[in-house]
């Protein structure tokens, strides 16, 4: 059965996309810790990051780095944190989280945004992504 993220890749479930290429997709987390919380995923469904083939893992990190640079240009923060937790959806995903304090990495936090705010932010990050 397809994961939620595979359904996003296939266009069956909407997402606020910020970057995409033939292998990877980045989109805003709909339950963000903070404004700008972004997920980077391989389009191919693989449960655990360590099960990715070495070259795919390296490319996912490159892709995540580029998205992180764009995110830092777009959202006011001290730095971008990265986490690979992976318990919510059995599909490899990298969390990119704008940080102003360590509390921003607390996954019990939920930053509320309207649909319009999500769309506007996604477009702003897209404008800064250099793939």
N, C-alpha and C positions, 0 to 999 in steps of 0.2 A: 504494500500500500504506500502511496506517495506521502511524503511528509508535507507539512504546511509550506516549507520553503520550496520544495519541488513544485507545488501548486503555484507559488508566486513566480517561479522561473517560467512555468508554462503559461502564465497569464490567467490562470483559473481563479486566482485570488489577487486582489489589487494590493499594491505596495507603493510607497513613496520612494521611488528609485533615485539614487544619486550618482551611480556609475555602473557601467556594464561593458563587458567585452565578450568574446566568444566563450570563455571559460568561467567567468566570475560575475557576480552581481553584488552591488552594495545598495542597501535601502535603510531608511530610518526605522528604528525599533518603535513599534506602536505603543509600547509601555516603557518609555525611556526613563532611565535613572535621572537624566538631566537633558536639557535641550541639546539636540544634535547627536544623541546616542544612535550609532549606526552599526548595522550588521553587514559583514562581508562574508559571502558564501561561495563555495564552488557550485557551479550549476549541476554537476554530477553529484547525485546523492551518495554521500559517504558518511556514516554515523560519527566516527571519531577522527579527530584531526590526525592522530598518529597512524591511522589506517590509510591516509592519503599516500599516493606514490610520491617519492622524494621530490621529483620535479614539479608536481602539482602543488605540493606544500610550499616549495620555494616561490612559485608564481603567485600563490595566494598571499604570501607575506609581502611580495612586491606590490601586488594590487592593493592590499590593505594599507601599505605605506603611502601610496599615492592618494588614496581616499583620506587618510589621516592628515596629510599635508593640506588638502583642500578644506577639510573640516576645520583645521586650526586657523586657516585664513578666513573662515566664514563665521565661526562661533567664538565669542570672547571667552578665552580660557588661558590658564597657565601652561597647560600641556594636554596631550591626548593620551589617555590610558588605554591599555589593551588587555582584554581578558578572553580566555577560552574556557568556558564553563561547560556548556553543552548538555545540560540536563533537561532543558525545557523542550527542545525539538531534536530528535535523533538525526541530525544533519549538521555536519561540520559548520561552525560559524564563529567568526571573530568579532567580539564586541569592541568598538572604538568609542570611547567615552570622554567627552571634554571634561577636564578636571580643573577645579579651582580649590578643592580640598579633597582629602581622602574619603570623606563621606560620599562623594559623588560616585564612588565605586560600589556603594552599598546597593545591592540588587533588591532591597526591600523599598527603596525610594521609587516614587513614580511621579514624573513631571507631567502635568496635564497640558495638552495642546489641542487646539481646534483643528479641524480638517484644513482650513485655510492656512493656519500657521505651519502645518506639516508641508503642504504644497509649496508655500513660499520658501521655507527652509530648504527643501529638497532642490528646488530650482537654483537657489543661491549656492549650494554646495556643488551642484552639477557645473555651474559656471566656473568654478575654481579647480575642477578635476582635470588633470593632464595625464591621459592614459597613453 
